[in-house]
Amino acid sequence: CRFRSLDIRGKRLSLKADQVKVTDYYEELGTIRSSETFGFNVDNLYLSGKDSHRYRTGINCKRIFWNPLAKDAELELTLRQKGEIILNR
């Protein structure tokens, strides 16, 4: 399955994806309560959040764009491969 753009917003969502390719994926952190992802590949991952977040594994991406929605918003993540992170302030 291939998407040019995918935007995830809401409350207490559940995400299940198997063999998905997305060019631009947008997610407001704190909206997904559970996820099962296999073969989820993203070119540009756009993350936003208001609080302190630890980003889950399971999505392979080339670039991460972080957009804090509050002055004290934080993002913690682990990189396992070569990539690029862009911070918006």
N, CA, C and O atoms as a Tinker XYZ file with bonds, in Angstrom:
   356  protein
     1  N      0.843000   -1.163000    0.000000    73     2
     2  CA     0.000000    0.000000    0.000000    64     1     3
     3  C      0.899000    1.239000    0.000000    63     2     4     5
     4  O      1.881000    1.276000    0.741000    81     3
     5  N      0.593000    2.232000   -0.796000    73     3     6
     6  CA     1.405000    3.441000   -0.897000    64     5     7
     7  C      0.524000    4.681000   -0.754000    63     6     8     9
     8  O     -0.526000    4.795000   -1.385000    81     7
     9  N      0.988000    5.624000    0.110000    73     7    10
    10  CA     0.306000    6.903000    0.308000    64     9    11
    11  C      1.279000    8.031000   -0.002000    63    10    12    13
    12  O      2.462000    7.945000    0.328000    81    11
    13  N      0.788000    9.076000   -0.630000    73    11    14
    14  CA     1.612000   10.272000   -0.796000    64    13    15
    15  C      1.664000   11.046000    0.509000    63    14    16    17
    16  O      2.715000   11.570000    0.877000    81    15
    17  N      0.539000   11.123000    1.215000    73    15    18
    18  CA     0.463000   11.859000    2.468000    64    17    19
    19  C     -0.505000   11.150000    3.413000    63    18    20    21
    20  O     -1.573000   10.696000    3.002000    81    19
    21  N     -0.112000   11.062000    4.699000    73    19    22
    22  CA    -0.946000   10.433000    5.719000    64    21    23
    23  C     -0.855000   11.287000    6.976000    63    22    24    25
    24  O      0.245000   11.543000    7.468000    81    23
    25  N     -1.996000   11.734000    7.505000    73    23    26
    26  CA    -2.053000   12.626000    8.658000    64    25    27
    27  C     -2.829000   11.936000    9.777000    63    26    28    29
    28  O     -4.001000   11.599000    9.603000    81    27
    29  N     -2.177000   11.721000   10.937000    73    27    30
    30  CA    -2.787000   11.026000   12.071000    64    29    31
    31  C     -3.047000   12.028000   13.193000    63    30    32    33
    32  O     -2.109000   12.561000   13.787000    81    31
    33  N     -4.315000   12.280000   13.476000    73    31    34
    34  CA    -4.718000   13.166000   14.572000    64    33    35
    35  C     -5.983000   12.604000   15.197000    63    34    36    37
    36  O     -6.799000   11.982000   14.517000    81    35
    37  N     -6.141000   12.824000   16.481000    73    35    38
    38  CA    -7.329000   12.327000   17.167000    64    37    39
    39  C     -7.002000   12.020000   18.612000    63    38    40    41
    40  O     -6.047000   12.567000   19.166000    81    39
    41  N     -7.778000   11.158000   19.222000    73    39    42
    42  CA    -7.547000   10.778000   20.617000    64    41    43
    43  C     -7.629000    9.270000   20.745000    63    42    44    45
    44  O     -8.572000    8.636000   20.271000    81    43
    45  N     -6.619000    8.710000   21.400000    73    43    46
    46  CA    -6.578000    7.280000   21.722000    64    45    47
    47  C     -6.799000    6.395000   20.500000    63    46    48    49
    48  O     -7.638000    5.494000   20.512000    81    47
    49  N     -6.039000    6.666000   19.454000    73    47    50
    50  CA    -6.159000    5.908000   18.213000    64    49    51
    51  C     -5.336000    4.634000   18.261000    63    50    52    53
    52  O     -4.389000    4.525000   19.039000    81    51
    53  N     -5.696000    3.687000   17.439000    73    51    54
    54  CA    -4.950000    2.446000   17.270000    64    53    55
    55  C     -4.493000    2.388000   15.816000    63    54    56    57
    56  O     -5.306000    2.541000   14.904000    81    55
    57  N     -3.198000    2.169000   15.593000    73    55    58
    58  CA    -2.638000    2.135000   14.244000    64    57    59
    59  C     -2.121000    0.735000   13.943000    63    58    60    61
    60  O     -1.298000    0.200000   14.686000    81    59
    61  N     -2.603000    0.143000   12.856000    73    59    62
    62  CA    -2.108000   -1.146000   12.381000    64    61    63
    63  C     -1.716000   -0.975000   10.928000    63    62    64    65
    64  O     -2.518000   -0.515000   10.116000    81    63
    65  N     -0.480000   -1.345000   10.591000    73    63    66
    66  CA    -0.008000   -1.179000    9.217000    64    65    67
    67  C      0.969000   -2.296000    8.877000    63    66    68    69
    68  O      1.823000   -2.655000    9.687000    81    67
    69  N      0.836000   -2.840000    7.679000    73    67    70
    70  CA     1.710000   -3.908000    7.206000    64    69    71
    71  C      2.108000   -3.607000    5.764000    63    70    72    73
    72  O      1.255000   -3.514000    4.881000    81    71
    73  N      3.407000   -3.456000    5.537000    73    71    74
    74  CA     3.957000   -3.177000    4.208000    64    73    75
    75  C      3.359000   -1.904000    3.607000    63    74    76    77
    76  O      2.720000   -1.930000    2.556000    81    75
    77  N      3.587000   -0.788000    4.308000    73    75    78
    78  CA     3.070000    0.514000    3.884000    64    77    79
    79  C      4.233000    1.434000    3.545000    63    78    80    81
    80  O      5.239000    1.460000    4.254000    81    79
    81  N      4.091000    2.188000    2.459000    73    79    82
    82  CA     5.073000    3.203000    2.080000    64    81    83
    83  C      4.358000    4.545000    2.019000    63    82    84    85
    84  O      3.315000    4.680000    1.380000    81    83
    85  N      4.944000    5.549000    2.704000    73    83    86
    86  CA     4.340000    6.877000    2.769000    64    85    87
    87  C      5.409000    7.914000    2.444000    63    86    88    89
    88  O      6.523000    7.839000    2.962000    81    87
    89  N      5.081000    8.877000    1.595000    73    87    90
    90  CA     6.017000    9.960000    1.301000    64    89    91
    91  C      6.068000   10.937000    2.470000    63    90    92    93
    92  O      7.149000   11.194000    3.000000    81    91
    93  N      4.929000   11.489000    2.887000    73    91    94
    94  CA     4.854000   12.445000    3.993000    64    93    95
    95  C      3.870000   11.938000    5.041000    63    94    96    97
    96  O      2.675000   11.810000    4.774000    81    95
    97  N      4.388000   11.648000    6.244000    73    95    98
    98  CA     3.565000   11.121000    7.342000    64    97    99
    99  C      3.567000   12.144000    8.477000    63    98   100   101
   100  O      4.629000   12.531000    8.965000    81    99
   101  N      2.386000   12.579000    8.892000    73    99   102
   102  CA     2.221000   13.574000    9.949000    64   101   103
   103  C      1.564000   12.914000   11.158000    63   102   104   105
   104  O      0.554000   12.221000   11.037000    81   103
   105  N      2.168000   13.147000   12.336000    73   103   106
   106  CA     1.569000   12.590000   13.553000    64   105   107
   107  C      1.731000   13.557000   14.714000    63   106   108   109
   108  O      2.829000   14.038000   14.991000    81   107
   109  N      0.614000   13.837000   15.393000    73   107   110
   110  CA     0.678000   14.576000   16.642000    64   109   111
   111  C      0.867000   13.539000   17.741000    63   110   112   113
   112  O     -0.010000   12.708000   17.976000    81   111
   113  N      2.010000   13.590000   18.411000    73   111   114
   114  CA     2.345000   12.592000   19.420000    64   113   115
   115  C      1.376000   12.661000   20.592000    63   114   116   117
   116  O      0.919000   13.736000   20.981000    81   115
   117  N      1.074000   11.497000   21.141000    73   115   118
   118  CA     0.120000   11.392000   22.232000    64   117   119
   119  C     -1.267000   11.001000   21.753000    63   118   120   121
   120  O     -2.165000   10.800000   22.570000    81   119
   121  N     -1.460000   10.888000   20.438000    73   119   122
   122  CA    -2.782000   10.532000   19.915000    64   121   123
   123  C     -2.943000    9.026000   19.722000    63   122   124   125
   124  O     -4.065000    8.519000   19.747000    81   123
   125  N     -1.843000    8.310000   19.532000    73   123   126
   126  CA    -1.923000    6.865000   19.286000    64   125   127
   127  C     -1.663000    6.120000   20.592000    63   126   128   129
   128  O     -0.614000    6.292000   21.213000    81   127
   129  N     -2.620000    5.293000   21.003000    73   127   130
   130  CA    -2.460000    4.534000   22.249000    64   129   131
   131  C     -1.812000    3.185000   22.001000    63   130   132   133
   132  O     -1.157000    2.646000   22.894000    81   131
   133  N     -1.980000    2.622000   20.804000    73   131   134
   134  CA    -1.340000    1.346000   20.485000    64   133   135
   135  C     -1.058000    1.286000   18.987000    63   134   136   137
   136  O     -1.779000    1.865000   18.175000    81   135
   137  N      0.013000    0.568000   18.647000    73   135   138
   138  CA     0.344000    0.431000   17.228000    64   137   139
   139  C      1.009000   -0.912000   16.961000    63   138   140   141
   140  O      1.746000   -1.442000   17.793000    81   139
   141  N      0.731000   -1.438000   15.791000    73   139   142
   142  CA     1.379000   -2.637000   15.270000    64   141   143
   143  C      1.788000   -2.297000   13.845000    63   142   144   145
   144  O      0.944000   -2.215000   12.952000    81   143
   145  N      3.087000   -2.100000   13.635000    73   143   146
   146  CA     3.558000   -1.733000   12.301000    64   145   147
   147  C      4.635000   -2.707000   11.847000    63   146   148   149
   148  O      5.548000   -3.042000   12.602000    81   147
   149  N      4.516000   -3.152000   10.612000    73   147   150
   150  CA     5.483000   -4.059000    9.997000    64   149   151
   151  C      5.744000   -3.541000    8.587000    63   150   152   153
   152  O      4.813000   -3.376000    7.798000    81   151
   153  N      7.000000   -3.288000    8.274000    73   151   154
   154  CA     7.328000   -2.790000    6.947000    64   153   155
   155  C      6.730000   -1.424000    6.677000    63   154   156   157
   156  O      6.252000   -1.162000    5.573000    81   155
   157  N      6.752000   -0.539000    7.684000    73   155   158
   158  CA     6.204000    0.814000    7.557000    64   157   159
   159  C      7.365000    1.738000    7.203000    63   158   160   161
   160  O      8.190000    2.047000    8.063000    81   159
   161  N      7.438000    2.180000    5.957000    73   159   162
   162  CA     8.539000    3.005000    5.464000    64   161   163
   163  C      8.037000    4.388000    5.080000    63   162   164   165
   164  O      7.072000    4.533000    4.330000    81   163
   165  N      8.720000    5.407000    5.617000    73   163   166
   166  CA     8.312000    6.799000    5.430000    64   165   167
   167  C      9.506000    7.603000    4.930000    63   166   168   169
   168  O     10.621000    7.444000    5.427000    81   167
   169  N      9.271000    8.463000    3.947000    73   167   170
   170  CA    10.335000    9.369000    3.503000    64   169   171
   171  C     10.493000   10.520000    4.490000    63   170   172   173
   172  O     11.585000   10.734000    5.016000    81   171
   173  N      9.425000   11.261000    4.747000    73   171   174
   174  CA     9.454000   12.431000    5.625000    64   173   175
   175  C      8.459000   12.240000    6.763000    63   174   176   177
   176  O      7.252000   12.154000    6.537000    81   175
   177  N      8.978000   12.175000    7.994000    73   175   178
   178  CA     8.159000   11.969000    9.188000    64   177   179
   179  C      8.037000   13.299000    9.927000    63   178   180   181
   180  O      9.025000   13.818000   10.446000    81   179
   181  N      6.832000   13.847000    9.974000    73   179   182
   182  CA     6.566000   15.129000   10.621000    64   181   183
   183  C      5.903000   14.863000   11.969000    63   182   184   185
   184  O      4.763000   14.402000   12.027000    81   183
   185  N      6.631000   15.157000   13.064000    73   183   186
   186  CA     6.121000   14.920000   14.410000    64   185   187
   187  C      5.860000   16.244000   15.109000    63   186   188   189
   188  O      6.624000   17.197000   14.958000    81   187
   189  N      4.777000   16.295000   15.875000    73   187   190
   190  CA     4.483000   17.460000   16.702000    64   189   191
   191  C      3.980000   16.952000   18.049000    63   190   192   193
   192  O      3.510000   15.820000   18.162000    81   191
   193  N      4.084000   17.803000   19.066000    73   191   194
   194  CA     3.614000   17.403000   20.384000    64   193   195
   195  C      3.666000   18.548000   21.367000    63   194   196   197
   196  O      4.395000   19.521000   21.178000    81   195
   197  N      2.873000   18.415000   22.431000    73   195   198
   198  CA     2.781000   19.457000   23.454000    64   197   199
   199  C      3.539000   19.102000   24.724000    63   198   200   201
   200  O      3.918000   19.991000   25.486000    81   199
   201  N      3.765000   17.822000   24.961000    73   199   202
   202  CA     4.350000   17.359000   26.217000    64   201   203
   203  C      5.711000   16.718000   25.962000    63   202   204   205
   204  O      6.357000   16.982000   24.948000    81   203
   205  N      6.131000   15.877000   26.893000    73   203   206
   206  CA     7.354000   15.093000   26.755000    64   205   207
   207  C      6.982000   13.753000   26.126000    63   206   208   209
   208  O      6.105000   13.050000   26.628000    81   207
   209  N      7.645000   13.405000   25.035000    73   207   210
   210  CA     7.294000   12.196000   24.296000    64   209   211
   211  C      8.524000   11.336000   24.043000    63   210   212   213
   212  O      9.623000   11.838000   23.808000    81   211
   213  N      8.308000   10.035000   24.097000    73   211   214
   214  CA     9.325000    9.074000   23.685000    64   213   215
   215  C      8.762000    8.387000   22.453000    63   214   216   217
   216  O      7.748000    7.693000   22.529000    81   215
   217  N      9.414000    8.580000   21.329000    73   215   218
   218  CA     8.858000    8.057000   20.084000    64   217   219
   219  C      9.096000    6.566000   19.970000    63   218   220   221
   220  O     10.201000    6.080000   20.208000    81   219
   221  N      8.044000    5.843000   19.603000    73   219   222
   222  CA     8.096000    4.386000   19.495000    64   221   223
   223  C      8.872000    3.963000   18.245000    63   222   224   225
   224  O      9.008000    4.725000   17.288000    81   223
   225  N      9.356000    2.769000   18.283000    73   223   226
   226  CA    10.032000    2.211000   17.118000    64   225   227
   227  C      9.003000    1.562000   16.205000    63   226   228   229
   228  O      7.835000    1.437000   16.571000    81   227
   229  N      9.426000    1.155000   15.038000    73   227   230
   230  CA     8.531000    0.450000   14.129000    64   229   231
   231  C      8.326000    1.150000   12.807000    63   230   232   233
   232  O      7.816000    0.549000   11.861000    81   231
   233  N      8.716000    2.420000   12.722000    73   231   234
   234  CA     8.600000    3.151000   11.466000    64   233   235
   235  C     10.006000    3.476000   10.979000    63   234   236   237
   236  O     10.785000    4.107000   11.693000    81   235
   237  N     10.326000    3.047000    9.771000    73   235   238
   238  CA    11.609000    3.367000    9.160000    64   237   239
   239  C     11.443000    4.643000    8.350000    63   238   240   241
   240  O     10.562000    4.728000    7.494000    81   239
   241  N     12.290000    5.640000    8.617000    73   239   242
   242  CA    12.144000    6.903000    7.896000    64   241   243
   243  C     13.503000    7.478000    7.522000    63   242   244   245
   244  O     14.525000    7.144000    8.121000    81   243
   245  N     13.490000    8.349000    6.521000    73   243   246
   246  CA    14.707000    9.009000    6.052000    64   245   247
   247  C     14.947000   10.328000    6.775000    63   246   248   249
   248  O     16.085000   10.646000    7.124000    81   247
   249  N     13.885000   11.100000    7.003000    73   247   250
   250  CA    13.988000   12.408000    7.637000    64   249   251
   251  C     12.908000   12.561000    8.697000    63   250   252   253
   252  O     11.776000   12.109000    8.526000    81   251
   253  N     13.285000   13.219000    9.814000    73   251   254
   254  CA    12.328000   13.519000   10.879000    64   253   255
   255  C     12.276000   15.032000   11.062000    63   254   256   257
   256  O     13.309000   15.685000   11.203000    81   255
   257  N     11.075000   15.576000   11.057000    73   255   258
   258  CA    10.848000   16.991000   11.321000    64   257   259
   259  C     10.111000   17.088000   12.655000    63   258   260   261
   260  O      9.029000   16.520000   12.806000    81   259
   261  N     10.688000   17.803000   13.625000    73   259   262
   262  CA    10.077000   17.944000   14.948000    64   261   263
   263  C      9.548000   19.364000   15.096000    63   262   264   265
   264  O     10.289000   20.332000   14.923000    81   263
   265  N      8.255000   19.483000   15.417000    73   263   266
   266  CA     7.601000   20.771000   15.610000    64   265   267
   267  C      6.957000   20.794000   16.999000    63   266   268   269
   268  O      5.832000   20.320000   17.157000    81   267
   269  N      7.655000   21.341000   18.017000    73   267   270
   270  CA     7.079000   21.402000   19.361000    64   269   271
   271  C      5.894000   22.365000   19.388000    63   270   272   273
   272  O      5.980000   23.474000   18.860000    81   271
   273  N      4.792000   21.942000   20.004000    73   271   274
   274  CA     3.589000   22.769000   20.079000    64   273   275
   275  C      3.502000   23.553000   21.384000    63   274   276   277
   276  O      2.570000   24.335000   21.575000    81   275
   277  N      4.458000   23.353000   22.278000    73   275   278
   278  CA     4.530000   24.087000   23.544000    64   277   279
   279  C      5.999000   24.371000   23.839000    63   278   280   281
   280  O      6.888000   23.677000   23.344000    81   279
   281  N      6.241000   25.388000   24.641000    73   279   282
   282  CA     7.615000   25.797000   24.933000    64   281   283
   283  C      8.428000   24.681000   25.598000    63   282   284   285
   284  O      9.625000   24.552000   25.338000    81   283
   285  N      7.791000   23.880000   26.448000    73   283   286
   286  CA     8.500000   22.824000   27.174000    64   285   287
   287  C      8.330000   21.431000   26.544000    63   286   288   289
   288  O      8.628000   20.429000   27.193000    81   287
   289  N      7.862000   21.355000   25.308000    73   287   290
   290  CA     7.689000   20.059000   24.628000    64   289   291
   291  C      9.048000   19.412000   24.371000    63   290   292   293
   292  O     10.018000   20.091000   24.034000    81   291
   293  N      9.105000   18.089000   24.535000    73   291   294
   294  CA    10.349000   17.335000   24.347000    64   293   295
   295  C     10.085000   16.086000   23.516000    63   294   296   297
   296  O      8.990000   15.523000   23.531000    81   295
   297  N     11.116000   15.672000   22.796000    73   295   298
   298  CA    11.039000   14.442000   22.006000    64   297   299
   299  C     12.288000   13.617000   22.270000    63   298   300   301
   300  O     13.408000   14.107000   22.131000    81   299
   301  N     12.086000   12.350000   22.654000    73   299   302
   302  CA    13.187000   11.402000   22.836000    64   301   303
   303  C     12.993000   10.284000   21.820000    63   302   304   305
   304  O     11.906000    9.718000   21.705000    81   303
   305  N     14.057000    9.972000   21.086000    73   303   306
   306  CA    13.976000    8.874000   20.124000    64   305   307
   307  C     15.326000    8.213000   19.983000    63   306   308   309
   308  O     16.352000    8.782000   20.356000    81   307
   309  N     15.322000    7.009000   19.443000    73   307   310
   310  CA    16.542000    6.243000   19.216000    64   309   311
   311  C     16.717000    6.045000   17.721000    63   310   312   313
   312  O     15.798000    5.602000   17.032000    81   311
   313  N     17.906000    6.378000   17.222000    73   311   314
   314  CA    18.215000    6.188000   15.805000    64   313   315
   315  C     19.009000    4.903000   15.642000    63   314   316   317
   316  O     19.993000    4.681000   16.347000    81   315
   317  N     18.585000    4.063000   14.718000    73   315   318
   318  CA    19.270000    2.802000   14.473000    64   317   319
   319  C     19.915000    2.756000   13.090000    63   318   320   321
   320  O     20.573000    1.778000   12.735000    81   319
   321  N     19.724000    3.802000   12.328000    73   319   322
   322  CA    20.298000    3.861000   10.986000    64   321   323
   323  C     20.588000    5.312000   10.637000    63   322   324   325
   324  O     20.179000    6.224000   11.355000    81   323
   325  N     21.282000    5.517000    9.552000    73   323   326
   326  CA    21.603000    6.846000    9.080000    64   325   327
   327  C     20.321000    7.595000    8.739000    63   326   328   329
   328  O     19.416000    7.028000    8.125000    81   327
   329  N     20.236000    8.856000    9.129000    73   327   330
   330  CA    19.040000    9.648000    8.854000    64   329   331
   331  C     19.316000   11.125000    9.032000    63   330   332   333
   332  O     20.461000   11.532000    9.230000    81   331
   333  N     18.274000   11.923000    8.961000    73   331   334
   334  CA    18.382000   13.371000    9.071000    64   333   335
   335  C     17.251000   13.859000    9.970000    63   334   336   337
   336  O     16.101000   13.452000    9.805000    81   335
   337  N     17.582000   14.742000   10.930000    73   335   338
   338  CA    16.588000   15.308000   11.834000    64   337   339
   339  C     16.553000   16.817000   11.621000    63   338   340   341
   340  O     17.600000   17.464000   11.617000    81   339
   341  N     15.357000   17.385000   11.445000    73   339   342
   342  CA    15.195000   18.817000   11.263000    64   341   343
   343  C     14.322000   19.341000   12.393000    63   342   344   345
   344  O     13.217000   18.844000   12.610000    81   343
   345  N     14.820000   20.352000   13.118000    73   343   346
   346  CA    14.087000   20.935000   14.237000    64   345   347
   347  C     13.466000   22.248000   13.806000    63   346   348   349
   348  O     14.149000   23.096000   13.231000    81   347
   349  N     12.184000   22.429000   14.073000    73   347   350
   350  CA    11.487000   23.686000   13.779000    64   349   351
   351  C     11.284000   24.434000   15.081000    63   350   352   353
   352  O     10.736000   23.881000   16.035000    81   351
   353  N     11.708000   25.650000   15.131000    73   351   354
   354  CA    11.531000   26.480000   16.339000    64   353   355
   355  C     10.813000   27.742000   15.981000    63   354   356
   356  O     10.563000   28.578000   16.850000    81   355
